[in-house]
Amino acid sequence: MQKDKANQMLMNILVAPNDCFAHFQTYSSSIIMSSVYDYEAKPTEDPLVELIDKALKLATVSIRPDIIVISRVFPALLRLPSWTPGMGILNQAAQSRVYARDWVEVPFQYVSKKMAEGTARASMVVDALLRENIHDSEHYIQAVKEAAATSFGAGSETVVVAFLSQFQGTYLPIDIVYITSLHASNGAIP
């Protein structure tokens, strides 16, 4: 599975080399989705991967230290209407709740549907739900949903950061050397 996904990522990089970040994101997301939910993501523009990516981006934008400090020091500000200047965070929070709910529920419903059809393969969620006499508990099912969503969020972002670090460490110095020599040959650098 990982070899196929790596080959697909390399093909995507060859086709569109300027979108390396998106290709790394798709690669890491597709591996995590496969192992956690038994979901085969499309090579580009997968709706489920995009949904979770939107949730992660909105969460990282709206959960800033300055906003947290202000909301802790002045909690009454959170009761102001969302149309009040500076209170756009309330709209972001509402949208973030929708994305987070979908992030937890939509992939889990996909797995539940595949299990009902009898076509589900081994994955973290499937294995957790197949345990005897445990999955009847509502708390257990919620814990499985949240653990799977957390695994996806943590795993996909970690892999992307590792790829970007490796990519920049490998190829960035070459570009800097090339640009420097180009400027030197044009007389721009004394």
C-alpha positions in Angstrom: 0.0 0.0 0.0 2.7 2.5 1.0 4.7 1.7 -2.1 1.7 2.4 -4.4 1.0 5.6 -2.6 4.7 6.7 -2.8 4.7 5.9 -6.6 1.5 8.0 -7.0 3.1 10.9 -5.1 6.1 10.8 -7.3 4.0 10.8 -10.4 2.0 13.7 -9.0 5.3 15.6 -8.4 6.4 14.9 -12.0 3.1 16.2 -13.4 2.9 19.3 -11.1 6.2 20.0 -9.4 5.0 23.4 -8.0 2.4 21.7 -5.9 4.8 19.6 -3.7 3.1 20.5 -0.5 -0.3 19.3 -1.8 1.3 16.1 -3.0 2.9 15.5 0.4 -0.4 16.2 2.1 -2.3 13.8 -0.2 0.4 11.1 0.3 0.3 11.3 4.1 -3.4 11.6 4.2 -4.0 8.6 1.9 -1.8 6.3 4.0 -3.3 7.3 7.3 -6.9 7.1 5.9 -6.1 3.6 4.5 -4.7 2.3 7.8 -7.2 4.0 10.1 -10.4 3.8 8.1 -9.7 1.4 5.1 -10.4 4.3 2.8 -8.6 4.6 -0.5 -8.2 8.3 -1.2 -8.2 9.7 -4.7 -4.7 10.8 -5.9 -6.0 14.4 -6.1 -8.9 16.4 -4.7 -10.4 13.7 -2.5 -13.6 15.0 -0.8 -12.9 13.3 2.5 -9.3 14.3 2.7 -10.3 17.9 1.8 -12.9 18.0 4.5 -10.4 17.0 7.1 -7.8 19.3 5.7 -10.3 22.2 6.0 -11.0 21.3 9.6 -7.3 21.2 10.5 -6.6 24.5 8.8 -9.5 26.3 10.4 -8.5 24.9 13.8 -4.9 26.1 13.5 -6.0 29.5 12.3 -8.6 30.1 14.9 -6.9 28.7 17.9 -4.2 31.3 18.4 -2.5 32.1 21.7 -3.7 35.8 21.6 -7.3 34.7 21.1 -7.1 32.2 23.9 -5.6 34.7 26.4 -8.2 37.3 25.6 -11.1 34.9 25.9 -9.7 33.7 29.2 -9.1 37.1 30.6 -12.4 38.6 29.3 -14.9 35.7 28.9 -17.8 38.2 28.6 -16.5 39.1 25.1 -17.5 35.6 23.9 -21.2 36.6 24.6 -21.1 39.5 22.1 -22.9 38.9 18.7 -20.8 37.5 15.9 -21.4 40.6 13.8 -19.6 42.8 16.3 -16.2 44.0 15.0 -13.5 41.7 16.0 -15.8 38.8 16.8 -15.4 36.9 13.6 -13.8 34.2 15.8 -17.4 33.2 16.8 -18.2 32.4 13.1 -15.0 30.5 12.8 -15.8 28.6 16.0 -19.2 27.6 14.7 -17.7 26.5 11.3 -14.9 24.7 13.2 -17.5 22.7 15.2 -19.3 21.6 12.0 -16.0 20.6 10.4 -14.9 18.8 13.6 -18.2 16.9 13.8 -17.9 15.9 10.1 -14.2 14.9 10.6 -15.2 12.5 13.3 -18.5 11.2 11.9 -18.1 11.0 8.1 -15.1 8.6 7.9 -16.7 6.5 10.7 -20.0 6.2 8.8 -18.0 5.1 5.8 -16.4 2.3 7.8 -19.8 1.4 9.3 -21.3 1.2 5.8 -18.5 -1.0 4.6 -18.8 -3.3 7.6 -22.6 -3.6 7.0 -21.9 -4.6 3.4 -19.3 -7.1 4.5 -16.6 -5.5 2.4 -14.5 -3.8 5.1 -10.8 -4.8 5.3 -8.6 -4.7 8.4 -8.1 -1.2 9.7 -7.9 0.5 13.1 -11.6 1.3 13.3 -12.7 -2.1 11.9 -10.5 -4.0 14.4 -11.8 -1.9 17.3 -15.4 -2.5 16.3 -15.0 -6.2 15.9 -13.9 -6.8 19.5 -16.4 -8.9 21.3 -19.0 -7.3 23.6 -17.2 -4.0 23.7 -18.6 -2.1 20.8 -22.1 -2.1 22.2 -21.2 0.7 24.5 -21.9 4.2 23.2 -18.9 5.5 25.1 -16.6 2.9 23.5 -17.9 3.9 20.0 -17.3 7.6 20.7 -13.8 6.8 22.0 -13.1 4.8 18.8 -14.4 7.7 16.6 -12.3 10.3 18.4 -9.1 8.1 18.5 -9.4 7.5 14.8 -9.9 11.2 14.1 -6.9 12.1 16.3 -4.8 9.5 14.6 -5.5 11.0 11.3 -4.9 14.6 12.3 -1.6 13.8 14.1 -0.3 11.3 11.6 -1.0 13.3 8.4 0.5 16.6 9.7 3.6 14.9 11.2 4.4 13.1 7.9 3.9 16.3 5.9 6.3 18.2 8.1 8.8 15.4 7.9 8.6 15.4 4.1 8.9 19.2 3.8 11.9 19.3 6.1 13.6 16.5 4.1 12.7 18.1 0.8 13.9 21.6 1.8 17.1 20.2 3.4 17.9 18.3 0.3 17.0 20.7 -2.4 17.0 24.2 -1.0 20.8 24.5 -0.7 21.2 23.6 -4.3 18.8 26.4 -5.3 20.6 28.9 -3.1 24.0 27.9 -4.6 22.5 28.1 -8.1 21.0 31.6 -7.5 24.1 32.9 -5.8 26.3 31.7 -8.7 23.8 33.2 -11.2 23.9 36.6 -9.5 27.7 36.4 -9.3 28.0 35.6 -13.0 25.8 38.6 -13.8 28.0 40.9 -11.6 25.2 41.4 -9.0 27.4 40.1 -6.2 30.8 41.7 -5.8 
